[in-house]
Amino acid sequence: MIGWMYILECSDGSYYTGSTNNLERRIIEHSSGEGANHTKRRSPVKLVYWEEYPRIDYAFYREKQVQGWTRKKKEALIKGENLMLPELAIAYRDKK
């Protein structure tokens, strides 16, 4: 079963990261207030990024990985600035 990891931008500028096996349906759910609690209080939402995977568990794993990222790192991913991702993964205390 195909899966997607996706990032939504909420009306307050926050990001919501999720995964699903039906991206179109899930975006409709978020937009109509049937999605996650985070998006219910922050509608409307806009799909700003997605990745497709051959299996839903791969998408779920990626969701959990991206959820742990900083806002700056998520924004680099959204903008396609992949070369910035390793640098943004370095802990502040480890930067020289």
C-alpha positions as CSV (number, residue, x, y, z in Angstrom):
1,M,0.0,0.0,0.0
2,I,1.3,3.4,-1.0
3,G,1.9,6.0,1.8
4,W,2.7,9.7,2.0
5,M,4.5,11.8,4.5
6,Y,3.2,15.4,4.3
7,I,3.7,18.8,5.9
8,L,0.8,21.3,6.3
9,E,1.2,25.0,7.0
10,C,-1.5,26.1,9.4
11,S,-3.2,29.5,9.6
12,D,-1.0,30.5,12.5
13,G,2.2,29.7,10.5
14,S,2.9,26.5,12.4
15,Y,3.7,23.2,10.6
16,Y,1.9,19.9,11.0
17,T,3.6,16.7,9.9
18,G,1.6,13.6,9.2
19,S,1.4,10.4,7.2
20,T,-1.4,8.7,5.4
21,N,-2.3,6.1,2.8
22,N,-4.7,8.6,1.1
23,L,-3.3,12.1,0.8
24,E,-6.3,13.7,-0.9
25,R,-8.7,12.4,1.7
26,R,-6.5,13.3,4.6
27,I,-6.1,16.9,3.4
28,I,-9.9,17.2,3.1
29,E,-10.2,15.9,6.7
30,H,-7.8,18.4,8.0
31,S,-9.5,21.2,6.1
32,S,-12.9,20.3,7.4
33,G,-11.9,20.1,11.0
34,E,-11.9,16.2,11.1
35,G,-8.1,16.0,11.2
36,A,-5.7,16.2,14.1
37,N,-6.3,18.5,17.1
38,H,-3.5,20.7,16.0
39,T,-5.1,21.5,12.7
40,K,-8.6,21.7,14.0
41,R,-7.7,24.9,15.9
42,R,-5.5,26.3,13.1
43,S,-7.6,26.2,9.9
44,P,-7.3,26.7,7.1
45,V,-4.3,24.5,6.3
46,K,-2.2,24.4,3.2
47,L,-0.2,21.4,1.9
48,V,3.4,22.7,1.5
49,Y,5.3,19.4,1.1
50,W,4.9,15.7,0.6
51,E,6.9,12.5,-0.1
52,E,5.5,9.3,-1.6
53,Y,6.6,5.9,-0.3
54,P,5.9,2.3,-1.5
55,R,4.6,1.4,1.9
56,I,2.7,3.3,4.6
57,D,5.1,2.2,7.4
58,Y,7.9,3.9,5.5
59,A,5.9,7.1,5.4
60,F,5.1,6.8,9.1
61,Y,8.8,6.3,10.0
62,R,9.6,9.4,7.9
63,E,6.8,11.4,9.6
64,K,8.3,10.6,13.1
65,Q,11.8,11.6,11.9
66,V,10.6,15.0,10.4
67,Q,8.4,15.7,13.5
68,G,11.5,15.8,15.6
69,W,13.2,18.4,13.4
70,T,13.5,22.1,14.1
71,R,11.3,24.6,12.2
72,K,14.4,25.8,10.3
73,K,15.2,22.3,9.1
74,K,11.5,21.7,8.1
75,E,11.6,24.9,6.1
76,A,14.8,23.9,4.3
77,L,13.1,20.6,3.4
78,I,10.0,22.4,2.2
79,K,12.1,24.8,0.1
80,G,14.1,21.9,-1.4
81,E,17.3,23.2,0.2
82,N,18.6,19.6,0.8
83,L,22.2,20.7,1.1
84,M,21.3,22.6,4.3
85,L,19.8,19.6,6.1
86,P,23.0,18.1,7.5
87,E,24.1,21.5,8.8
88,L,20.8,22.1,10.5
89,A,21.0,18.6,12.1
90,I,24.1,19.7,14.2
91,A,23.2,20.5,17.8
92,Y,23.8,24.2,18.7
93,R,26.3,23.3,21.3
94,D,28.4,21.3,18.7
95,K,28.6,24.2,16.2
96,K,32.0,25.8,15.9
